[in-house]
């Protein structure tokens, strides 16, 4: 299946927390969107890989994704090396996305920047005709036209902001599918930065902040790796 947008994330729930409003909006516009999680989030303080997998399936249904895969990289230990690059290249060539979303260019969790950098490098290499992957040596070269790095826990000044007004509640629903990770007064597990009782207030406040910057109610921010070209200035908000 060829996708319009392919979203890569270090951990299950990265996408839901950061850019699921943008995913929802583009699916509603008729675009094909998929997610590839690099790890199972097995080093997460709360929950288990098995629980996260079931939660991921529920979030996938809520988002209405066309495909979701997990590459099974080691949480916390994957590197930007040949073996991992070839796995990501194979995924890019398999789905031939026009646009790729990837983890933040800088963030509190070191896996996030490393995952985004891994995907960015793999996208370039994926366009080279002489690279063959172990999955399928007949894969044709493919390079997405643009990579947008979604903004995560650490605030970054966005290069672009997507209006997600009207999708903010569905975004919250998708996030809450990962219920093992968030506030539960009866949970015996340790508190984490995202399991505080007021964490969802932060999510909406961040979306409101980005939205206000483009004169809409809610938004999601991204950074870019190259200048964005446009045909008509009047098509911008």
C-alpha positions in Angstrom: 0.0 0.0 0.0 1.4 3.4 -1.0 0.9 6.0 1.8 0.7 9.7 1.5 2.1 10.2 5.0 4.3 7.8 7.0 4.9 8.6 10.6 7.9 7.1 12.4 8.1 7.1 16.2 10.6 5.8 18.8 7.9 4.6 21.1 4.2 3.6 20.9 2.3 6.8 22.0 4.9 9.3 20.7 2.6 10.0 17.7 -0.6 10.2 19.7 1.0 12.6 22.1 2.6 14.9 19.6 0.9 14.9 16.1 -2.2 12.7 16.2 -4.4 15.8 15.5 -2.5 16.3 12.2 -2.8 12.6 11.5 -6.6 12.7 12.1 -7.1 15.8 10.0 -5.2 14.4 7.0 -7.1 11.1 7.2 -10.3 13.1 7.2 -9.1 14.8 4.0 -8.7 11.5 2.3 -5.0 10.9 2.6 -3.6 7.5 3.5 -1.5 7.6 6.7 0.4 5.0 8.6 2.6 4.7 11.7 5.8 2.7 12.2 6.8 2.4 15.9 10.5 1.6 16.2 10.4 0.0 19.6 7.8 -1.6 21.9 8.6 0.9 24.7 9.8 -1.9 26.8 11.9 0.3 29.1 9.0 2.5 30.0 8.5 2.8 33.8 4.8 1.9 33.6 3.0 -0.9 31.8 4.6 -3.8 29.8 5.3 -4.3 26.1 2.3 -6.6 25.9 0.0 -3.9 27.4 1.5 -1.2 25.2 0.8 -3.4 22.1 -2.9 -3.8 23.0 -3.1 -0.1 23.7 -1.5 0.7 20.4 -4.1 -1.4 18.6 -6.9 0.6 20.3 -5.2 3.9 19.4 -4.8 2.7 15.8 -8.6 2.1 15.6 -9.4 5.5 17.0 -7.1 7.2 14.6 -8.3 5.2 11.6 -4.8 4.5 10.4 -4.3 2.6 7.1 -1.4 0.6 8.6 0.7 0.4 11.7 3.8 -1.7 12.2 6.5 -2.1 14.9 10.1 -2.7 13.8 11.1 -4.3 17.2 14.2 -2.2 17.8 15.6 -2.3 21.3 14.2 0.5 23.4 17.0 2.8 24.6 19.7 0.9 22.7 18.9 1.3 19.0 21.6 3.2 17.1 22.1 5.0 13.8 24.0 2.1 12.2 23.7 0.1 9.0 21.4 -2.6 10.4 18.8 -0.1 11.7 19.1 2.1 8.7 18.4 -0.7 6.4 15.2 -1.7 8.3 13.9 1.9 8.0 14.9 2.1 4.4 12.9 -1.0 3.7 9.8 0.5 5.4 10.2 3.7 3.4 10.5 1.8 0.1 7.6 -0.4 1.0 5.1 2.4 1.6 6.6 5.1 -0.7 5.3 8.1 1.4 5.3 11.6 -0.1 5.8 13.0 3.4 7.4 11.6 6.6 6.8 12.7 10.1 9.6 11.9 12.6 10.5 12.4 16.2 11.6 15.8 17.6 15.0 17.3 16.6 15.6 17.8 20.3 13.8 16.4 23.4 14.0 15.3 27.0 14.2 11.6 26.0 17.4 10.8 24.1 15.6 8.2 22.0 13.5 10.9 20.4 16.2 12.9 18.7 18.1 9.7 17.8 15.0 8.2 16.2 14.3 11.3 14.2 17.9 11.5 13.0 17.9 7.8 12.1 14.7 8.3 10.0 16.1 11.4 8.3 19.3 9.7 7.3 17.4 6.6 6.1 15.2 8.7 3.9 18.1 10.1 2.1 19.8 6.7 1.7 16.5 5.2 0.6 16.7 7.2 -2.6 20.1 5.7 -3.6 19.8 3.1 -6.3 22.7 1.0 -5.2 21.4 0.3 -1.7 19.7 -3.1 -1.3 17.8 -4.2 1.8 17.7 -7.6 3.4 13.9 -7.6 3.3 13.7 -7.4 -0.5 16.6 -6.8 -2.8 14.2 -5.8 -5.6 12.9 -2.8 -3.7 13.0 0.3 -5.8 14.6 3.5 -4.5 12.2 6.0 -2.9 12.8 9.3 -1.0 10.0 11.2 0.6 9.7 14.8 -0.5 9.9 16.3 3.0 10.4 15.3 6.6 8.6 17.2 9.3 9.9 16.6 12.9 7.0 16.8 15.4 7.5 18.7 18.6 7.3 16.6 21.8 7.8 17.3 25.5 10.5 20.0 25.2 9.2 23.2 23.7 10.7 24.1 20.3 9.9 27.1 18.1 7.9 25.5 15.3 8.6 26.2 11.6 5.1 25.3 10.7 1.8 24.9 12.7 -1.0 22.7 11.5 -4.6 23.7 12.5 -6.1 20.8 14.3 -9.2 22.6 15.6 -12.1 20.1 15.8 -9.8 17.2 16.2 -8.4 18.0 19.7 -10.9 15.7 21.5 -10.2 12.8 19.2 -6.5 13.4 19.8 -7.1 13.1 23.6 -9.1 9.9 23.0 -6.2 8.4 21.1 -3.7 9.4 23.8 -5.9 7.9 26.5 -5.9 4.6 24.7 -2.4 4.2 26.3 -4.0 4.2 29.8 -1.2 2.3 31.5 1.0 5.4 30.9 -1.2 8.0 32.5 -2.8 9.0 35.8 -4.6 6.4 37.7 -5.2 7.1 41.4 -5.3 3.3 42.1 -2.1 2.4 40.2 0.8 1.1 42.3 3.3 2.0 39.7 5.8 4.9 40.1 4.8 8.4 38.9 6.4 9.6 35.6 6.5 13.0 33.9 3.4 12.0 31.9 1.4 10.3 34.6 0.7 13.4 36.7 -3.0 14.2 37.2 -2.7 17.4 35.2 -0.8 16.1 32.2 -3.8 16.3 29.8 -4.1 20.0 30.7 -0.6 20.4 29.4 -1.4 18.6 26.2 -4.4 21.0 25.5 -2.4 24.0 26.6 0.4 23.2 24.2 -2.1 22.8 21.4 -3.8 26.0 22.3 -0.5 27.8 22.4 0.4 26.6 18.9 -3.1 27.3 17.6 -3.0 30.9 19.0 0.2 31.5 17.0 -1.8 31.0 13.7 -5.1 32.5 14.9 -6.9 29.2 15.3 -8.1 27.4 18.4 -5.7 24.4 18.4 -2.5 23.5 16.5 0.4 21.2 16.4 3.9 22.3 15.7 6.6 20.9 13.5 10.2 21.8 12.5 11.5 21.4 9.0 14.8 20.2 7.5 14.6 22.4 4.4 12.9 25.5 3.3 9.2 25.1 2.4 8.2 26.2 -1.1 4.7 27.6 -1.9 2.8 28.7 -5.0 0.4 31.1 -3.5 0.9 33.2 -0.4 -2.9 33.5 0.0 -3.2 29.8 0.8 -1.3 30.3 4.1 -3.2 31.1 7.3 
